[in-house]
C-alpha cells in the first residue's frame, strides 16, 4: 500500500508512540467523523500483530458520561487504548474514566477531536528536536518556588512547583501507565495549590474560543467571567473539586496553532495553559473534571530568570 501522510502518521502513532506488540489487545474508541483515522490506526495495529477492537460511539449515545458494563470489560482488558471522540464538556467524566483506566491497566493515547489535518501536520513528524526542547523547558522550571506568568491581556499569576514532578508529553506512550496526547508537544505539572493566587486572562477553554477572566485565591477559582468559562462552571455545578487548580503546562510544538481545538492549541509554541480539576495524580486534587484554559503570548519567569517573553522563548 502506498502511504499518504495520514498513513505515515498512523504508522508512527502505532509503532513509535504506542509501540504496539504482537498479541497486545488494543482498544480504539472513535466516533463516525474519525473513522478514516481509526481505520488507518487499525491497519498498522494489525500489521504490528496487536488484537484490535474498534468501538464506534454513535451520536445517539451521546453525551456519554458512564461506560456500560461491556465497555468497562473492554477497557480493563486492553493493554493500549486510543481515544478520539470529539471533545464535549458533558463527557468530561467519561474522559476522566478513560484516562484513569488507561493509566491503571494499560497505556492511553488521548486524541479528542483529532482531525486528518492534525494527524498529517503534527503526528507524521520527527519528535526528536521537540523532545529535546521540552526537556530544556522542564529543566528551567523544575523545583521553582517563584513561577510568575504574565501576558499583555492582563494575566498575572504566581505560584510554586517545588516538589512537584514534571511530565513530558513528547509522543512516548509505549509503557504501562503512560498517558499522553497525539499530537504531542508539552510539559506539565501541578502547581502547589496553596501558592496559586492571581488572575488568568484566557483566549480558549475546553474548545470554546473567547475572552475569559479567572481569579484564583490559594488554588481555588473564586471569580470568573466569559462565555466559555461560564459553560464550564455550569457543567461543574456544586462539585468544588472542579474549581481547584490541577495543571500548569507549557506548549513546545513549533507546528501547533492556536485554534478552537484544545488538543492542538495547548501544544502551540509560546503558550501556557492551566487546568482546573483533576491533577492526574501529580497534585493533591482528584476530580472527575479537568478543563484546560489557554494563555497566549506568555511571559514566563522562574528562578530569577525570564524563560519566555510575550510568547518567545529565551532559552
C-alpha positions, 0 to 999 in steps of 0.5 A, a space after each residue: 500500500 502506498 502511504 499518504 501522510 495520514 498513513 505515515 502518521 498512523 504508522 508512527 502513532 502505532 509503532 513509535 508512540 504506542 509501540 504496539 506488540 504482537 498479541 497486545 489487545 488494543 482498544 480504539 474508541 472513535 466516533 463516525 467523523 474519525 473513522 478514516 483515522 481509526 481505520 488507518 490506526 487499525 491497519 498498522 495495529 494489525 500489521 504490528 500483530 496487536 488484537 484490535 477492537 474498534 468501538 464506534 460511539 454513535 451520536 445517539 449515545 451521546 453525551 456519554 458520561 458512564 461506560 456500560 458494563 461491556 465497555 468497562 470489560 473492554 477497557 480493563 482488558 486492553 493493554 493500549 487504548 486510543 481515544 478520539 471522540 470529539 471533545 464535549 464538556 458533558 463527557 468530561 467524566 467519561 474522559 476522566 474514566 478513560 484516562 484513569 483506566 488507561 493509566 491503571 491497566 494499560 497505556 492511553 493515547 488521548 486524541 479528542 477531536 483529532 482531525 486528518 489535518 492534525 494527524 498529517 501536520 503534527 503526528 507524521 513528524 520527527 519528535 526528536 528536536 521537540 523532545 529535546 526542547 521540552 526537556 530544556 523547558 522542564 529543566 528551567 522550571 523544575 523545583 521553582 518556588 517563584 513561577 510568575 506568568 504574565 501576558 499583555 491581556 492582563 494575566 498575572 499569576 504566581 505560584 510554586 512547583 517545588 516538589 512537584 514532578 514534571 511530565 513530558 508529553 513528547 509522543 512516548 506512550 509505549 509503557 504501562 501507565 503512560 498517558 499522553 496526547 497525539 499530537 504531542 508537544 508539552 510539559 506539565 505539572 501541578 502547581 502547589 495549590 496553596 501558592 496559586 493566587 492571581 488572575 488568568 486572562 484566557 483566549 480558549 477553554 475546553 474548545 470554546 474560543 473567547 475572552 475569559 477572566 479567572 481569579 484564583 485565591 490559594 488554588 481555588 477559582 473564586 471569580 470568573 467571567 466569559 462565555 466559555 468559562 461560564 459553560 464550564 462552571 455550569 457543567 461543574 455545578 456544586 462539585 468544588 473539586 472542579 474549581 481547584 487548580 490541577 495543571 500548569 503546562 507549557 506548549 513546545 510544538 513549533 507546528 501547533 496553532 492556536 485554534 478552537 481545538 484544545 488538543 492542538 492549541 495547548 501544544 502551540 509554541 509560546 503558550 501556557 495553559 492551566 487546568 482546573 480539576 483533576 491533577 492526574 495524580 501529580 497534585 493533591 486534587 482528584 476530580 472527575 473534571 479537568 478543563 484546560 484554559 489557554 494563555 497566549 503570548 506568555 511571559 514566563 519567569 522562574 528562578 530569577 530568570 525570564 524563560 519566555 517573553 510575550 510568547 518567545 522563548 529565551 532559552 
